[in-house]
Amino acid sequence: MLVLLLAANLFVLQRHVLSEKDSPQDKDQTFEKVVQPFFANHCFACHNDDRHTAGLNLEALDNAEALTKDRAKLNLLFTKLKSGQMPPPDQPRPNADTMAAVVD
């Protein structure tokens, strides 16, 4: 599932969530409208409160600040999404528009 997260929408997530010029309100709005739905559709099945696959619980991230607290983990997530390691090959892949919304 960590790969799901990374492959799906890394660049948009980086640009919008990590951007220093966006206000906290803008970051939270992007998180709620783009990132959270992406996680719900492509990641929560394995990275949730119960399963913590690879030690990752994405359901615990409820806003942009929580997501960006651990930059090393976030960068790993982005790398796996961009490389196509996530979502895993046996899981549905996000379409190009969905992926671009998160990673571009």
N, C-alpha and C positions, 0 to 999 in steps of 0.2 A: 504494500500500500504506500510505503514511503516513495517508491518509484512512481506510483500513480500521481502523487502530489507533484513531484518534480516534473514529470513529463507533461502534465496537463497545462499548467499555467504559470510557469516560472518567470518569464520576463515581465509580464504585466504586474505580477505580484511584486517583483523587485522594484519596478519603476514606481508603482503607486504606494505600496506599503513601506518601502525603505526610503523613499524620497524624503530628504530633509526639508524641502521647500513646501511640501503639502502640510496643511494644518492637521492637528490631531483629529478634528471633526471630518476632514476630507478623507483621511486614512481610514477612519472607522467606517465611513460610508462606503468606501471601496471594499473594505473587508466584508461588510454586511451584504453588499449587492453582488460582488464578484467572487471573492475568495471563499467565504463561508459556504455558498451554494456549491462551488466546485468541490470543496472538501466533502460536503454531504453526498454529492453524487459519485465521487470517484475515490474517496479515501476512508470515510468513516466505517465502512464495512470491516476493515482490518485495524484501523488506527482510532480506536474509540475507548470509552471509559472502561469497557470490559476486556478488550483484547490487547491493547498496547503492543501490537506487532512491532518488532524492532525497537521496543522501548518508547514508541511514539504514540501519544494520545492527542489527536488533533481536535477532538471534541472539547478538550479543556481550554482551547484557545478561543476566547469569546470576543476578542477585539484586536485591532492592529497592534497595539502596544504589547499584548501578550505574545503575539506571533513574532515580534521582532526582538524580544528579550534575549533569546539565545541565538545570536547571529551565526555561530558555527553550525548549529543544527539547521537553521533556516537556509544557509548556503548549501548544505548537503542536500536538503530537500529540493532546492532549485536545480542543483546539478542532476539529480536523479530524474526529475521531470523533463528537463531539457534533453537529456540523453536518451529518453525513452525507456529507461529502466522501470519507471513507474508511470502509470499503473502497470502491474505485472502483465506479461503476455497473455495470461489466461483470463484477464479481466477486460471489460469493455474500455475502449480508448475514447477519450474526449474528442469531439470533432475539432477541426482546425480553428473554427471561430471561437469555440469555448476555450481552447488552449491559448489562443492569441490574446483573449481577454485577460487572462491571468499572467502570461509570461511576456507579453509585448508592452 
